[in-house]
Amino acid sequence: ILVEREIYMPKKKMEHYSNLKAMERAMCQLTRGTLEADIEKAKAVNIWELYDFENKHGAMARCPFHQDDTPSFRVKGNKFLCFGCGVRGDAIDFIQQMQHIPFWQAVEFLVRKYG
């Protein structure tokens, strides 16, 4: 799951990030009834299906999170990384950042639309 993040993030920050994500998932399960199966379905959604990317070339496109003249947004499977602004994650993270919604709403959106 976190293979790409390990490449670009120092180990200490990586552990902190992983802990925060785990706590966020646990809170979602307690407060909203979000199931781990739904989270896995949502994470498996192809990033290319979520947004109409400009200037797409293979696995690269213009980043939707900042002004970008050349493709700096890389997608590999269901993970993404922008070399320009540093944003990275999976389909859930993408929806959270694009729509400015919490984790559980992003999971519900993805499962309802693509699950």
N, C-alpha and C positions, 0 to 999 in steps of 0.2 A: 504494500500500500504506500509506504513512505519512501520508496527507493529513490525517486527523483528528488525528493526533498533532501535526502541525505547527501546528495551530490552537491547541492548549492547552499546548504545551511550548516553552520558550525554545530558540532555535536551537542553542546550545552543548550543552544537555542532550540535544536531539534527535539531534545527531551522535554523542554518546557512547552513547546508547541504541541507535542504529542499528548502531554498531560492535560493541557487546556482542551484539546479536542475530545479526549476521553471524558472529561468532566462535563463538557457541553452535551455529549451524547447521553450520558447518564441522566442529566437534568431533563433532557427531552423525553426520555423514556418515562421518567417519574411524573413530569408535569403534563405532557401532551400524549403519552401513550405511543410515541414513535418507536416502532420496532426495529431491531437490528436488521431484519430481512428487508424492510423498507429502505433503510440506510444503504444497504449493499446494492439494492436495485437502483437507487438514485445515483450512487457513485459510478455505476456501470454505464450511464448514459454517455454517448459520444458527444464530445464538446462541440464538434462541427455542426451538430443538429440544433444547438442552443441559440445560435446567433448567426446573422448574415454577415460574415466577415468580409472586409474590403481587401483587395489586393492579395488574395490567397494564392500562394505558390507552394504546392506540396504540403508539407507539414507546418509551414510558416504563413503568417498573415499579419496585418496591421493590428495592433493592440486596441481593443475597445475601451481600455481604461485610461488612456492618455493619448495626446496628439502624437501621431506616428507617421513619419514620411516613408519609411521603409519597413518591411515586415520584420518585427522583432518578437512576435507572439508565436511560440512554438507549441504544438499539440502532439502528444504521443499517447495514442490510445485514449484513455479517459482522463488524462492529466494534462495540465497546461503550465507554461512558464513564459513570462515576458522578460526578455533580456534588457529591455529599456527601463521599465519601472519596478521590476523585481516581483511582481505579483505572480502567485503560483497556487496550484491546488488541483482539485478534482471538480466534477460537475456541480457538486453541492456548493463548493467555494465560489465557483463561477457565478451561479445564480444568486448567492448571497451578495456578492459584490456588485453585480449588474443591477439588481432590483432593490438593494439595500434592505434586505429582510433577514430575520433571524434564521438560525440553522433549521429549526423544526418546520418553518414555513417553506424553506427551500426544498427540504425532503418531501413534504406533502405535494408541492408543485411538481417536482420531477416525477414522483410516483404516479400522480394523477394524469400527467400529460404523456409520460413516456413509459411508465411501469406496466 
